[in-house]
């Protein structure tokens, strides 16, 4: 039961991250990206710090949403094995 709740929670964050990426990178929708950014900020900030210290740091493009999506998909796959 708890694993299903966590799985659903992670799926929700994946969808929110995808909407943020599409809205921010492709359409530059400021209003949508602002609210999604505030919602995802606790998850994105540690990844931003990590990406700024890495070799693949690009100041033009923020890669933290992509990193967040990869991490969430990885965690989702681990939890899916327990279901």
C-alpha positions in Angstrom: 0.0 0.0 0.0 2.7 2.5 1.0 4.8 1.5 -2.1 1.8 2.3 -4.4 1.4 5.7 -2.8 5.1 6.5 -3.2 4.9 5.2 -6.8 2.0 7.5 -7.6 3.7 10.4 -5.9 6.8 9.9 -8.1 4.6 9.6 -11.2 3.0 13.0 -10.3 6.5 14.6 -10.0 7.5 13.1 -13.3 4.5 14.6 -15.0 5.1 18.0 -13.3 8.7 17.9 -14.5 7.8 17.1 -18.1 5.2 20.0 -18.1 7.9 22.3 -16.7 10.4 21.3 -19.3 8.0 21.7 -22.2 6.6 24.9 -20.9 9.9 26.5 -20.0 12.2 25.3 -22.9 9.9 25.0 -25.8 7.2 27.7 -25.3 8.8 30.0 -22.8 5.5 30.3 -20.9 6.6 32.5 -18.0 3.5 32.1 -15.8 3.4 28.3 -16.0 7.1 27.9 -15.6 7.1 30.2 -12.6 4.5 28.1 -10.6 6.0 24.8 -11.6 9.5 26.1 -10.7 8.3 27.1 -7.2 6.7 23.6 -6.8 9.7 21.7 -8.0 12.3 24.0 -6.4 13.1 21.7 -3.5 14.0 18.9 -5.9 15.7 21.1 -8.5 18.1 23.1 -6.3 20.4 20.2 -5.3 20.6 19.0 -8.9 21.4 22.6 -10.0 24.3 22.7 -7.6 25.5 19.3 -8.8 25.2 20.2 -12.5 27.1 23.5 -11.9 30.0 21.6 -10.4 30.1 19.0 -13.2 32.0 18.9 -16.5 28.9 19.2 -18.6 27.9 22.6 -17.1 26.3 24.9 -19.7 25.2 28.3 -18.4 22.8 28.8 -21.3 20.7 25.7 -20.6 19.6 24.5 -17.2 20.0 20.8 -17.2 18.6 20.2 -13.7 15.0 19.4 -14.9 16.4 16.7 -17.2 18.5 15.3 -14.3 15.5 15.3 -12.1 13.5 13.4 -14.7 16.2 10.8 -15.0 16.4 10.4 -11.2 12.6 10.1 -10.9 12.4 7.5 -13.7 15.2 5.5 -12.0 13.5 5.6 -8.7 10.2 4.7 -10.3 11.8 1.6 -11.9 13.2 0.5 -8.6 9.8 0.8 -6.9 8.0 -0.9 -9.8 10.1 -4.0 -9.1 8.7 -4.2 -5.6 5.1 -4.0 -6.8 
